[in-house]
Amino acid sequence: MKLKITKQNILILTLILAFAFVGPAFAEQEIYPIKGKHPGGDVTPLEAFNMLKKDPEHTFLIDTRTRFEYQDIGHPIGAYNIPLEFYTTEVGKKGYKRVLNKNFGNDLKDRFNPETDILLFLCRSAKRSVIAVNAAVDAGFKPDKVFNVLAGFEGDKVKKKKSPFYGKRFVSGWRLEGLPWTYKMEPDLMYQPDFKK
């Protein structure tokens, strides 16, 4: 049997090799650390994916990363982009500065129903999504209907210094766990206020 070289086969092989090397690299590292207090729930990427499949009419995945991250790094298929922060043109110590989206709560209410919808918040590694859960509750969404997706889209950095992956995002996360994601930009899922300018 001849193996056909496709992007999917290359990705699968890459993931197998990565986990073969990475498994021992973060054996002492917590895979789904809680990164802040919030009144909602916490779910792993797989749990979030299963929630979306179970009730797609009332369960929504909100990608709270910046527009740039959503577009250029990729995003879960079907994820709505409502940024918690925006990049500015000001330069700081770590690159371009970011400012909070002061309209975040209203952006959520413009797209989702606080009475019936379940919102799953995701960011890069589950720090901003904690803030997003708090903001959603402040905006009127019920705590039992908002969830923080642990490990986010990219996951956490490997902390073990002897690992060849030290400092790289190879610990869990939506993408590393092989859940469906894309670079494709769907106008209905993009940040809607951008279309009103």
N, C-alpha and C positions, 0 to 999 in steps of 0.2 A: 504494500500500500504506500503510495507516494503522498507526502504531506504537502498540501498547497500552501504557499507563502501568502498570507493575507495580513492585513493590519490587525484583525482580531486574533489570529494565531500568534503573531509577534507580541501583542499585548498580553495574552495568556501566558506565554513562555516567560516574558519579562516579569510578570507577577509571581509566577512559580519560583523563579530564581531569586527575586527580591525577598520573598518570604523565607526561602531557604537560608539566606544570609541574615536577614533582618530579625527573624525569630529570636535567636540567641542575643542579638544586639540590644533588644529592649526587654529581655526576660525579667529584669528587675524594675521595669518602668510600668506604671499604671496605664492601661490602654484607654480607659474612658474616665479621665479625671473630671470632677465637678469644678467648674471655674468661677463660681459665684452663686450668690443666693438669689432666688426668684420664687414667685408663688406658683408657678406652673409645674409641669412634669419634665422629666428627662427621659429621652429614648436614644437607643443606639441607631446608627444609620439603617441597619436592617429592620429594626422595629418600625422606624419611620416609613421605610419603603412598604412594609406590610400594611401599615395603617392607610397609606395612600391607595393601595390596591383594594383594601376592604371597603372603603367608603369614598370613592373618587368624586362624588358630587358635593361632599361637604368637608373634605379634608384637603388641605393645600400646603404645599411646601414653599416657604418664603426664603429666598436667598438674600440675606441682608448685607452681602459684600458690596463693594463699590461697583459701579458700572464697568470699570476696567477689568476688575477681577472676574466678574460674571462673563464678560465677553472673551477675554484673552487667556484666562486660565481654564475656562470651561465651567459648566454648571450641570446639576442634575437635570435630566430630561423632565420637563413639565414644571420646573421651579420658576416662580414669579420673582423678579428682581425688584425689591423695594430696599434701596440702600439705607443703612442706618447712618452712614457717613458719606461725605463727598470729598474727593481730593480738591485741594486748592492749587493756586499757582505759586504759593509761598513755599520756600524751601526751609526745612528744619534740619535737625541733627541726623535723622534717618531718611531723608528724602523729602518728598512733597508732604506738606501738612494736610491733615484731614479735619473737617468740621462736621458736627452733628447735623443730621437732617432734622430740623426743627418741626417739620410737617409729617414725621414718620407715623404717628398715631392716626392722623387724618388720611394719610396715604393708605393705611390698612383699611380704615372704614370705607374709603371710596371703592375698594375692591371686594371686601369680604363682610359677611354679616356677623356681628358680635353675638347674636343670639343662637345661630345654628352652625356656624363654621368652626372647624378644628384647624388651628394653625400650627405648623411645624417650622420652627425657625432654625436656619443653618447659616453659618459663616465659614471662615477659613478653618478655625480650630476650636470653636465653641466658647469664645469670650464675648464677642459682639452679640451673639445670639442670646446670651443671658440678659444683656441690656435690652434686647428686642422683646423678650418675654415680659420684662418689667414694663416696658413702654406700651405693649399691647394691653396689659391689664389696666394700666393707667388710662388707656383710651376707651375702656369699657368692655374688653373681651374677658370672658370668665376664666379664672385660673385653671379650671379643670378642662379647658378646651385649648390651652396653649402649651407648647412643648419646645424644649431646647434639644436640638439634635447634637448629641455628644460627639466629640472629635471633629465635627464640621465636615467640610468638603475635602480639605487637604490633610487633615490629621495633625498630630503633634510632631515635634522634632525629636530625633533620637538623642537621648541624654548621655548614653554610655560612651565615654571618650575613646575607648578602644575599638569601637565599631567603625567600619568603613563608611557607615551612613551617619556618623555623628553630625548633628546640626541640620540634617536633612529631614523633611517631613515624610517619614516612613512609618509612623505609628498610627494605624487605624485610619478612619475617615471614609467618607462616602466613596471617593474615587478608588482608594486603595483596596476597599472591600469589594470592588468589582460591581458596584451598583450602576445602573444606566446613567450615563452622562454624555454631554455633547458640547460642541462649540457653536452649534447652530443657533442663530438669534431669531426667535419668534416674536413678531411685533406685539402680539397679545400678552406675552409674558414679560416684555421689557418694561422698564420704569415708565409708566404712562404719562406723568407730567412732561416728559421730554417731547411728547407728540403734540402738546398744546402750546409750545413756544412759537 
